[in-house]
Amino acid sequence: VNGQFVTDNGTNIFDIYKEELLKNPYTAENARIAASHYGSQLFDLAKNGFDSIPDLVLSISYQNGSLQDIGQKVNYGVKKTID
C-alpha cells in the first residue's frame, strides 16, 4: 500500500521490525544500522514489487552418493569437509 508493506490493520511492517530490533538484546545495539540496511531493501521491494527479483537458479548434480551445487567454487560431497 503506497510503497509500503502493511498488516491487515494498516500497521507498517517496517515499524514492527524496528520495534522488535530494539527489544532484542542481541540486536538493540545495532538496530539503527540493521533498520537502515534492511529498511532500504524493504522499501525498494515494496516500490518495485516481488516480480522485480530475478528467480534463483540452482543447478544440482548427483555424483558418488552426494548432491553438489554446480555453481559453487567449492563443493562438499563425499569425503569433503570444511577445514
N, C-alpha and C positions, 0 to 999 in steps of 0.2 A: 504494500500500500504506500503510494507516494515515495517510492525508492527505499522503503524500509520493510523489514520482516516484523510482523506484529502478531500477538496472540489473539485469540477469539474476542477477548475483552478490550483489545486495542493497545495493549502494552507493547512497547518496542522491545524486541528480544535483546537488543544491544544493551539496553538499560538493565535488564535482568542479568546479563553476562557480567557487566561491570560490578553490580552489587555482589554477585557470587564470588568474583575475584577478590574483592575486598574482605569478604567473610572468611575466606580460606587462609589459614595461617601460612600455607606454603606459597601462595601467590600474592598475598596482600602487598608485600614489599615491592613487587614488580608489576602491580596491577595497571599502572598508567602505561607502561611500556607494552604490556600484553594487549590492553584495550586499544592502544593506538595502532599496533601492528595488525591485529585480527579485525579490529573495527573497520579499518580501511578496506580490507578484503571483503568483509561482510557487506559494506555499502556498495562496493563495486559489483558484487554478486547480485544484490537486490536491484541495482540500476540496470545491469546488463542481462539478468536472468540466468537460470540454470543452463539454458542451451548455449551460453557463451563459453562454457567449459568444454574443452575437447574431451572426447571419450578416451579412457585409459586403454592402451593397447598392451596386452601382456602375452608373450609367447612362451609357452612352456613345453619342454621336451621331457621324455622319459627315457632314461638310459641306466642300465645296470641296477635296476630296482630303485631308482631315485628320480624325483622330479627336479627339474632345473629351469630357472628363468633364463631364457636365451639372451635377453637384453642386458644382463648384468656382466660387469667386467670379471667378477669373481663369483663362482657358483660353489655352493656347499652341497655335496652329494655324498656318495659312498666314500668312506674313509677321509672325508674332508671336514675340518673343524676350524673354528675361529682361533687364531693364535693369540 
